[in-house]
Amino acid sequence: MDPSTSTSTSTSTSSHALELQNLNSVSSGNQEDFTCMAPEIYRAAAEGDTNILEGMPSADLRVQLTPNKNTVLHIAAQLGQLKCVAWIIQHYSVDSSLLQCPNLKGDSPLHLAAREGHLEVVKALIRAAETVSERDSESGIGADKAILRMTNNENDTALHEAVRYHHPEVVKLLIEEDPEFTYGANLSGGTPLYMAAERGFRDLVKIIIENTTLIPPAHTGPMRRTALHAAVVCHDPKMVEEILKWKPDLTTEADENGWSPLHCAAYLDYVSIMRQLLDKSDKSVVYLRVKNDDNKTALHIAATRGNKRTAKLLVSRYPDCCEQVDINGNNALHLFMMQRRFFISLLKIPWMNVGALINEKNAEGQTPLHLLAHSQLRYRPAYIKNKKVDKMILNSQNLTAMDVISSAEDLYGHKAVIVRHLKWAKARVGPLLRQKTMSKDKDNKDEDNNERKRNKGLDVSFLKKASNSHLLVATLVATVSFGAGFTLPGGYNNSDGTAILRKKIAFQAFVAFDFLALLSSVTAILSHFYGALNHKKAQLASSLSLAYWFTQLGIGAMIVAFMSGVYTMDPHHSGMTFSIYIIFICVSIFILFTVVRQIQR
């Protein structure tokens, strides 16, 4: 539960229902309940023009109502037209019904004047009520008290409205006019004092407390919270001081969820306010448990939130509160670990740095060290290296902290650091995980051997298929090179059978590279034959690699031989020859790039 958020819900009010009913009556054609005020009268009341009102018959002014059932006095009071209010009061001085007349939402003219903060209008309305001689037959109170205590459909009095909209002078006046009355809660559960504290109106809190001397003011709010709860949540030390000075026993009052103001301060980490509460409260509040929240104390709540300052203040003032555990057996150190928060400063307090607390097991058998491993908190090694921390203690699953972290998934990238710190602190795996690891290693070893046997067969089969493909390529290169050796560019001499272009350098290059292509491809073919005789993976892979490189060399030599032959036949570089050269260069670059990539691999 977050005490800083309001948990009360708005109650459905009859005023909204009445207003909707009024609107529905118009839309349905039923005009019996629908009312409206003449525009000139509304403007006169709103602007304080009594001349127009003086010219209207009294009967007409009585029946002039807005759709929300506001009278002319409602309009004038709401807009602070003191002159107009005084004229209406004087005009109807013999009747208090106009002063107490509610509109559709139950608001009297005093409600509207107090809501808007019109002090002089409020005074005028109260003085007018005092002059009325008739008494309220039911309650036996005067008209002045009746309008002060009158509530609207939200159960708000004029004082509630003045507090809600922060009008200090109006608040003081209303309290002074009826000091014997205790203003209760509205439909939302808020009393004037609680509403002022909840909204952070420190001056209004002081006014209500100081001016309500005959009867103590009501101080409760929604969910049975007190004004002190609200002041704590608002984080206002001066307001807290004012309330504690007035009623210090509010520190022991808990809301319907069991939260005291001290619990709220611990949750929100308000150290200065917690110090104020501890100075004024009974010591039993420190040990008070929240039944709706796993029986947590204020210390547990501070630990759950990771609030080291408030936790340190609590254990410093009341040392034995650190021995309390929640419903799950967690002490403060457990809860800090669960929130992945640091608490090394707490261990500097002597009664916090004891083995019984550091190595205490919760209901699940987990110690704070187990929770550190489980939450994978990248912690300074000071706690792990603490000699009072038992690194080999077993939880209910017979696992050590090293077992927990070793078998866990690396959630935050801190696993290796934690394992290293644990090893430095001489933490080891427990007997259960050690036995499981030995059995698993044996099973993994057998499985790896079987896998290697299966992979060996698959690898040899793959290599033989690749060798057959490479053999085909090498054979094609050898065939083309052999044929080109007997089909020379330029032809033969009829006289002696020699090549006609044998003296040209391009022809000689053709012969040399054609021979190189033939030699390389034949070597590759022989390497494939040799590999086919071997069934071992290593020798087969070596033969295939050698054949691959000789095949590459043969293809390159064959291309160069072809270009040399073209150049021999067309030395003057025609357009066709030039195009062939461009293609040759591109192919050569591609082959070179492929070879380099293979070498890098």
LOTORVEX-49571 format. One record per residue (C-alpha): x, y, z; residue in one letter. Coordinates in steps of 0.25 Angstrom, whole numbers, padded with zeros to 4 digits. Layout:
N
      c1      c2      c3   res
       X       Y       Z     a
...
***
This chain:
601
      c1      c2      c3   res
    0000    0000    0000     m
    0005    0014   -0003     d
    0001    0023    0008     p
    0004    0035   -0001     s
   -0008    0032   -0011     t
   -0022    0034   -0007     s
   -0030    0021   -0006     t
   -0043    0027   -0004     s
   -0053    0027   -0015     t
   -0063    0037   -0018     s
   -0077    0034   -0013     t
   -0088    0035   -0023     s
   -0096    0047   -0019     t
   -0111    0051   -0020     s
   -0107    0064   -0025     s
   -0102    0058   -0038     h
   -0115    0050   -0039     a
   -0124    0062   -0037     l
   -0116    0070   -0047     e
   -0117    0059   -0057     l
   -0132    0057   -0054     q
   -0134    0072   -0056     n
   -0127    0071   -0070     l
   -0135    0058   -0074     n
   -0148    0065   -0070     s
   -0145    0076   -0081     v
   -0141    0066   -0091     s
   -0153    0057   -0089     s
   -0162    0069   -0090     g
   -0166    0069   -0076     n
   -0166    0084   -0072     q
   -0172    0083   -0058     e
   -0158    0082   -0050     d
   -0150    0091   -0059     f
   -0147    0105   -0055     t
   -0140    0117   -0061     c
   -0137    0131   -0056     m
   -0140    0143   -0064     a
   -0127    0148   -0070     p
   -0128    0162   -0065     e
   -0130    0158   -0051     i
   -0118    0148   -0052     y
   -0109    0159   -0057     r
   -0115    0169   -0046     a
   -0111    0159   -0035     a
   -0098    0155   -0041     a
   -0094    0170   -0044     e
   -0100    0175   -0031     g
   -0110    0184   -0038     d
   -0121    0186   -0027     t
   -0129    0196   -0036     n
   -0134    0185   -0045     i
   -0137    0176   -0033     l
   -0145    0188   -0026     e
   -0154    0189   -0038     g
   -0158    0174   -0037     m
   -0170    0169   -0028     p
   -0166    0161   -0016     s
   -0174    0149   -0021     a
   -0166    0149   -0034     d
   -0152    0149   -0027     l
   -0157    0137   -0019     r
   -0160    0128   -0031     v
   -0148    0132   -0039     q
   -0139    0120   -0039     l
   -0128    0115   -0048     t
   -0127    0101   -0054     p
   -0119    0097   -0041     n
   -0130    0104   -0032     k
   -0121    0115   -0028     n
   -0129    0128   -0023     t
   -0124    0142   -0025     v
   -0118    0141   -0011     l
   -0109    0129   -0016     h
   -0105    0137   -0028     i
   -0101    0150   -0021     a
   -0094    0142   -0010     a
   -0086    0133   -0019     q
   -0081    0145   -0027     l
   -0078    0154   -0014     g
   -0088    0165   -0017     q
   -0089    0170   -0003     l
   -0098    0182   -0006     k
   -0108    0172   -0013     c
   -0108    0162   -0002     v
   -0111    0173    0008     a
   -0123    0178    0000     w
   -0128    0164   -0001     i
   -0126    0161    0014     i
   -0133    0174    0017     q
   -0144    0172    0007     h
   -0147    0158    0013     y
   -0143    0161    0028     s
   -0156    0155    0033     v
   -0153    0141    0027     d
   -0141    0132    0029     s
   -0145    0122    0018     s
   -0137    0129    0008     l
   -0124    0128    0017     l
   -0126    0113    0018     q
   -0132    0110    0004     c
   -0123    0099   -0002     p
   -0121    0098   -0017     n
   -0121    0086   -0025     l
   -0107    0081   -0019     k
   -0112    0085   -0005     g
   -0103    0097   -0004     d
   -0109    0109    0004     s
   -0104    0123    0001     p
   -0094    0122    0012     l
   -0088    0110    0006     h
   -0086    0118   -0007     l
   -0080    0130    0000     a
   -0071    0121    0008     a
   -0066    0113   -0004     r
   -0062    0126   -0012     e
   -0056    0133    0001     g
   -0065    0145    0002     h
   -0063    0148    0016     l
   -0072    0161    0017     e
   -0083    0153    0010     v
   -0081    0142    0020     v
   -0082    0152    0032     k
   -0095    0158    0026     a
   -0102    0145    0025     l
   -0098    0140    0039     i
   -0103    0154    0045     r
   -0116    0153    0037     a
   -0118    0139    0043     a
   -0116    0144    0057     e
   -0127    0155    0055     t
   -0137    0144    0052     v
   -0145    0141    0064     s
   -0151    0128    0060     e
   -0145    0115    0066     r
   -0143    0102    0059     d
   -0154    0093    0065     s
   -0146    0080    0063     e
   -0132    0083    0068     s
   -0135    0095    0077     g
   -0124    0104    0071     i
   -0125    0118    0065     g
   -0125    0121    0050     a
   -0110    0126    0051     d
   -0106    0112    0057     k
   -0115    0105    0047     a
   -0108    0111    0034     i
   -0094    0109    0040     l
   -0097    0094    0043     r
   -0105    0092    0030     m
   -0099    0081    0021     t
   -0101    0080    0006     n
   -0103    0067   -0002     n
   -0088    0063    0000     e
   -0090    0065    0015     n
   -0081    0078    0015     d
   -0083    0090    0024     t
   -0079    0104    0020     a
   -0066    0101    0028     l
   -0063    0089    0020     h
   -0064    0098    0007     e
   -0055    0109    0013     a
   -0045    0099    0017     v
   -0045    0092    0003     r
   -0043    0105   -0004     y
   -0033    0110    0006     h
   -0039    0123    0011     h
   -0033    0125    0025     p
   -0041    0137    0030     e
   -0054    0130    0026     v
   -0050    0118    0034     v
   -0046    0125    0046     k
   -0059    0133    0046     l
   -0068    0121    0044     l
   -0061    0114    0056     i
   -0062    0126    0065     e
   -0077    0127    0062     e
   -0080    0113    0066     d
   -0069    0108    0076     p
   -0077    0097    0083     e
   -0080    0089    0070     f
   -0072    0078    0065     t
   -0071    0077    0050     y
   -0072    0063    0046     g
   -0068    0056    0033     a
   -0074    0058    0020     n
   -0078    0047    0010     l
   -0063    0045    0006     s
   -0059    0043    0021     g
   -0052    0056    0022     g
   -0053    0065    0034     t
   -0049    0080    0033     p
   -0036    0077    0041     l
   -0032    0065    0033     y
   -0036    0072    0019     m
   -0026    0084    0023     a
   -0015    0074    0027     a
   -0017    0066    0014     e
   -0016    0078    0005     r
   -0004    0083    0013     g
   -0011    0095    0018     f
   -0002    0097    0030     r
   -0008    0111    0034     d
   -0022    0105    0034     l
   -0018    0093    0043     v
   -0013    0103    0053     k
   -0025    0112    0052     i
   -0035    0100    0054     i
   -0026    0095    0066     i
   -0025    0108    0073     e
   -0039    0113    0071     n
   -0046    0100    0075     t
   -0044    0100    0090     t
   -0057    0096    0096     l
   -0058    0083    0089     i
   -0046    0076    0082     p
   -0048    0076    0067     p
   -0051    0063    0059     a
   -0038    0059    0053     h
   -0041    0046    0045     t
   -0042    0044    0030     g
   -0044    0033    0020     p
   -0040    0019    0024     m
   -0039    0024    0038     r
   -0027    0032    0036     r
   -0024    0043    0045     t
   -0019    0057    0042     a
   -0005    0053    0047     l
   -0005    0042    0036     h
   -0008    0053    0025     a
    0002    0062    0031     a
    0013    0051    0030     v
    0009    0048    0016     v
    0010    0063    0012     c
    0024    0063    0017     h
    0022    0075    0026     d
    0030    0075    0039     p
    0024    0088    0044     k
    0010    0083    0042     m
    0014    0070    0049     v
    0020    0078    0061     e
    0007    0086    0062     e
   -0002    0073    0062     i
    0007    0066    0072     l
    0007    0078    0081     k
   -0008    0078    0081     w
   -0011    0063    0082     k
    0002    0054    0083     p
   -0006    0041    0085     d
   -0009    0041    0070     l
    0004    0034    0068     t
   -0003    0021    0073     t
   -0015    0022    0064     e
   -0015    0013    0052     a
   -0024    0013    0040     d
   -0033    0002    0036     e
   -0021   -0005    0029     n
   -0013   -0004    0042     g
   -0003    0007    0037     w
    0001    0017    0048     s
    0007    0030    0044     p
    0021    0024    0048     l
    0019    0013    0037     h
    0016    0024    0027     c
    0028    0031    0030     a
    0036    0018    0029     a
    0030    0015    0016     y
    0033    0029    0010     l
    0047    0030    0017     d
    0044    0043    0024     y
    0055    0043    0034     v
    0052    0056    0041     s
    0038    0053    0043     i
    0041    0039    0048     m
    0050    0046    0058     r
    0038    0055    0062     q
    0029    0043    0064     l
    0039    0035    0072     l
    0041    0046    0081     d
    0026    0047    0084     k
    0020    0033    0082     s
    0019    0022    0091     d
    0030    0011    0089     k
    0020    0001    0086     s
    0017    0007    0072     v
    0031    0003    0068     v
    0027   -0012    0070     y
    0013   -0010    0064     l
    0010   -0020    0053     r
    0002   -0017    0040     v
   -0007   -0029    0039     k
   -0011   -0027    0025     n
    0003   -0026    0020     d
    0010   -0039    0025     d
    0011   -0034    0040     n
    0022   -0024    0036     k
    0027   -0014    0046     t
    0032    0000    0043     a
    0046   -0006    0041     l
    0041   -0017    0032     h
    0034   -0006    0023     i
    0046    0002    0023     a
    0055   -0010    0019     a
    0044   -0014    0008     t
    0046    0000    0002     r
    0061    0000    0003     g
    0061    0012    0012     n
    0074    0010    0020     k
    0073    0024    0027     r
    0060    0021    0034     t
    0063    0007    0037     a
    0076    0011    0043     k
    0069    0021    0052     l
    0059    0011    0057     l
    0069    0001    0061     v
    0078    0011    0067     s
    0066    0016    0076     r
    0060    0002    0079     y
    0071   -0008    0077     p
    0062   -0021    0080     d
    0053   -0017    0068     c
    0063   -0024    0059     c
    0059   -0037    0065     e
    0045   -0037    0059     q
    0041   -0044    0047     v
    0029   -0043    0038     d
    0019   -0054    0035     i
    0029   -0061    0025     n
    0040   -0061    0035     g
    0048   -0050    0029     n
    0056   -0040    0037     n
    0061   -0027    0032     a
    0073   -0032    0025     l
    0065   -0042    0017     h
    0056   -0031    0013     l
    0067   -0022    0008     f
    0073   -0034    0000     m
    0059   -0036   -0006     m
    0059   -0022   -0011     q
    0073   -0023   -0017     r
    0078   -0011   -0007     r
    0091   -0009    0000     f
    0091   -0009    0015     f
    0105   -0010    0019     i
    0104    0003    0028     s
    0094   -0005    0037     l
    0104   -0015    0040     l
    0113   -0004    0046     k
    0102   -0005    0058     i
    0108   -0015    0067     p
    0094   -0022    0070     w
    0092   -0023    0055     m
    0105   -0030    0052     n
    0102   -0043    0060     v
    0102   -0057    0054     g
    0088   -0060    0059     a
    0083   -0049    0050     l
    0092   -0050    0038     i
    0090   -0065    0037     n
    0075   -0065    0041     e
    0066   -0074    0032     k
    0053   -0070    0028     n
    0041   -0079    0026     a
    0047   -0084    0013     e
    0060   -0087    0020     g
    0067   -0076    0012     q
    0077   -0067    0019     t
    0081   -0053    0014     p
    0093   -0059    0007     l
    0084   -0069   -0001     h
    0075   -0057   -0005     l
    0087   -0049   -0009     l
    0090   -0060   -0019     a
    0076   -0062   -0023     h
    0074   -0047   -0026     s
    0088   -0046   -0032     q
    0091   -0033   -0025     l
    0104   -0028   -0030     r
    0109   -0025   -0016     y
    0122   -0019   -0010     r
    0129   -0031   -0005     p
    0129   -0026    0009     a
    0117   -0034    0013     y
    0121   -0047    0006     i
    0135   -0046    0013     k
    0129   -0043    0026     n
    0134   -0054    0035     k
    0121   -0055    0042     k
    0114   -0059    0029     v
    0113   -0074    0028     d
    0116   -0077    0013     k
    0113   -0092    0014     m
    0100   -0092    0022     i
    0089   -0100    0015     l
    0075   -0095    0012     n
    0062   -0104    0012     s
    0066   -0110   -0002     q
    0080   -0114    0004     n
    0087   -0103   -0005     l
    0098   -0093   -0002     t
    0098   -0079   -0007     a
    0108   -0084   -0017     m
    0099   -0095   -0022     d
    0088   -0084   -0024     v
    0096   -0075   -0032     i
    0103   -0086   -0040     s
    0090   -0092   -0044     s
    0083   -0079   -0047     a
    0081   -0072   -0060     e
    0090   -0059   -0062     d
    0079   -0049   -0061     l
    0086   -0036   -0060     y
    0100   -0039   -0064     g
    0106   -0040   -0050     h
    0106   -0055   -0048     k
    0121   -0056   -0051     a
    0125   -0045   -0041     v
    0116   -0051   -0030     i
    0122   -0065   -0032     v
    0136   -0059   -0032     r
    0134   -0052   -0019     h
    0128   -0064   -0013     l
    0140   -0072   -0017     k
    0149   -0062   -0011     w
    0142   -0063    0002     a
    0144   -0078    0001     k
    0130   -0081   -0002     a
    0128   -0095   -0009     r
    0117   -0103   -0015     v
    0109   -0112   -0005     g
    0108   -0127   -0005     p
    0095   -0128   -0013     l
    0100   -0120   -0025     l
    0113   -0127   -0025     r
    0107   -0140   -0026     q
    0098   -0135   -0037     k
    0109   -0129   -0044     t
    0117   -0142   -0044     m
    0106   -0150   -0050     s
    0103   -0140   -0060     k
    0117   -0139   -0064     d
    0117   -0154   -0066     k
    0105   -0154   -0075     d
    0110   -0142   -0083     n
    0123   -0149   -0085     k
    0116   -0161   -0091     d
    0107   -0153   -0099     e
    0119   -0145   -0105     d
    0125   -0158   -0109     n
    0113   -0163   -0116     n
    0111   -0149   -0123     e
    0125   -0149   -0128     r
    0123   -0163   -0134     k
    0111   -0158   -0141     r
    0117   -0145   -0146     n
    0129   -0153   -0151     k
    0121   -0161   -0160     g
    0113   -0149   -0165     l
    0126   -0141   -0167     d
    0133   -0152   -0176     v
    0120   -0153   -0184     s
    0120   -0138   -0186     f
    0134   -0138   -0190     l
    0133   -0149   -0201     k
    0121   -0142   -0207     k
    0129   -0129   -0208     a
    0140   -0137   -0214     s
    0132   -0142   -0225     n
    0127   -0128   -0229     s
    0141   -0123   -0229     h
    0146   -0135   -0237     l
    0136   -0131   -0248     l
    0141   -0117   -0249     v
    0156   -0121   -0249     a
    0152   -0131   -0261     t
    0146   -0120   -0269     l
    0158   -0111   -0267     v
    0167   -0122   -0271     a
    0159   -0126   -0284     t
    0158   -0111   -0289     v
    0173   -0109   -0286     s
    0177   -0122   -0293     f
    0168   -0118   -0305     g
    0174   -0104   -0306     a
    0188   -0110   -0307     g
    0185   -0116   -0320     f
    0176   -0105   -0326     t
    0187   -0094   -0326     l
    0183   -0079   -0330     p
    0188   -0076   -0344     g
    0189   -0091   -0349     g
    0201   -0099   -0354     y
    0212   -0097   -0365     n
    0209   -0107   -0376     n
    0224   -0109   -0378     s
    0229   -0113   -0365     d
    0216   -0114   -0356     g
    0221   -0103   -0346     t
    0212   -0092   -0341     a
    0211   -0080   -0349     i
    0211   -0070   -0338     l
    0221   -0077   -0329     r
    0230   -0065   -0329     k
    0220   -0056   -0323     k
    0221   -0053   -0308     i
    0205   -0054   -0306     a
    0206   -0068   -0313     f
    0217   -0073   -0304     q
    0209   -0068   -0292     a
    0197   -0075   -0297     f
    0205   -0088   -0298     v
    0211   -0086   -0284     a
    0197   -0083   -0277     f
    0190   -0094   -0284     d
    0201   -0104   -0279     f
    0199   -0098   -0265     l
    0184   -0100   -0266     a
    0186   -0115   -0270     l
    0196   -0118   -0260     l
    0188   -0112   -0249     s
    0175   -0119   -0252     s
    0182   -0132   -0254     v
    0189   -0130   -0240     t
    0175   -0127   -0234     a
    0169   -0140   -0241     i
    0180   -0148   -0235     l
    0178   -0142   -0221     s
    0163   -0146   -0222     h
    0167   -0160   -0226     f
    0177   -0161   -0214     y
    0166   -0155   -0204     g
    0156   -0166   -0209     a
    0165   -0177   -0204     l
    0165   -0171   -0189     n
    0154   -0172   -0180     h
    0160   -0163   -0169     k
    0154   -0150   -0167     k
    0167   -0142   -0166     a
    0174   -0148   -0178     q
    0161   -0147   -0187     l
    0160   -0132   -0183     a
    0174   -0130   -0186     s
    0173   -0136   -0200     s
    0160   -0128   -0203     l
    0167   -0115   -0199     s
    0179   -0118   -0207     l
    0171   -0121   -0219     a
    0162   -0109   -0217     y
    0174   -0100   -0218     w
    0180   -0107   -0231     f
    0166   -0106   -0237     t
    0166   -0091   -0234     q
    0180   -0089   -0240     l
    0176   -0097   -0253     g
    0163   -0089   -0255     i
    0171   -0076   -0254     g
    0182   -0081   -0263     a
    0172   -0085   -0273     m
    0166   -0071   -0273     i
    0179   -0065   -0275     v
    0182   -0074   -0287     a
    0169   -0071   -0293     f
    0172   -0056   -0293     m
    0186   -0058   -0298     s
    0181   -0066   -0310     g
    0171   -0055   -0313     v
    0182   -0044   -0313     y
    0190   -0053   -0322     t
    0179   -0053   -0332     m
    0175   -0038   -0331     d
    0188   -0030   -0327     p
    0181   -0017   -0332     h
    0171   -0017   -0321     h
    0157   -0016   -0328     s
    0145   -0013   -0320     g
    0142   -0028   -0318     m
    0155   -0030   -0312     t
    0154   -0018   -0303     f
    0141   -0024   -0297     s
    0147   -0037   -0295     i
    0158   -0030   -0287     y
    0148   -0023   -0278     i
    0141   -0036   -0275     i
    0154   -0043   -0272     f
    0159   -0032   -0262     i
    0145   -0033   -0255     c
    0146   -0048   -0254     v
    0160   -0048   -0249     s
    0157   -0038   -0238     i
    0145   -0047   -0234     f
    0154   -0059   -0233     i
    0165   -0052   -0226     l
    0155   -0047   -0216     f
    0149   -0061   -0214     t
    0163   -0066   -0212     v
    0167   -0056   -0201     v
    0154   -0058   -0194     r
    0157   -0073   -0193     q
    0171   -0070   -0188     i
    0166   -0061   -0177     q
    0156   -0072   -0173     r
***
